């Protein structure tokens, strides 16, 4: 009974009902909520705290920004069903205004994303020119992952969210994780444009993912591992969150000698050999290795696919 009272008290204010409706559409920062609601950030923060305390919303800090999303689905879904059942036909003027201002937030995100891409296009294009086209890489990724259901997807080092764009529509759930708040804001803009607002975006560290054991069926590391100072540790952490028989797909460069990428593009590792990846898979309790090789002008892109070994438990047969 106490939980139910907390929920109804939390929703006893029209602003908090509006916040819940907005969070159904997309995850928003406190500042963006203030913009949509036409209220001060401190006031919105107080409303947010009440919703969080009731378990109806979750807070995630990314740098100096705080983002809000809906809480545990098991707690929130019955409430949303009830709200939908009680709602009268048509939207009230507050909802229409909120929807209009929400579109302005989406537009702001898109403008910021385009500005960032424009500022960094030269360096990205210079690296891309050294290897095969991204369209070929993405086609190879589809070949690697089309053999089984995607299930619960986690994309580590999600960057601009491109891998979520490719596979979230086929997944039961999808989470993109990145350390960079700037990249996460870009990802949110791109996913909103692709109408994939249900995919979650979180700030996190590839060496210490804020996810329980066995919470993923598919994990991807797309052009991320060469930035890792400890690639073996990153693979082990990815394997930790894989459920039994889950898959880890690594897309990265084969070993090369372009030392300038270390000094000018912050690459910590100059590619990887099949032996290295195979050993790290085995150390992390996975089986697998090279899936496909794509040869480019100067750099070769490889796809390595590992699968967590299925649990071998004794079965008790009833007499």
Beta strands, then each sheet from edge to edge (+ up, - down):
strand 1: 28-29
strand 2: 57-62
strand 3: 65-70
strand 4: 152-156
strand 5: 173-178
strand 6: 200-203
strand 7: 216-222
strand 8: 242-253
strand 9: 286-295
strand 10: 300-308
sheet 1: 1+ 3- 2+
sheet 2: 6+ 5+ 4+ 7+ 8+ 10- 9+
end
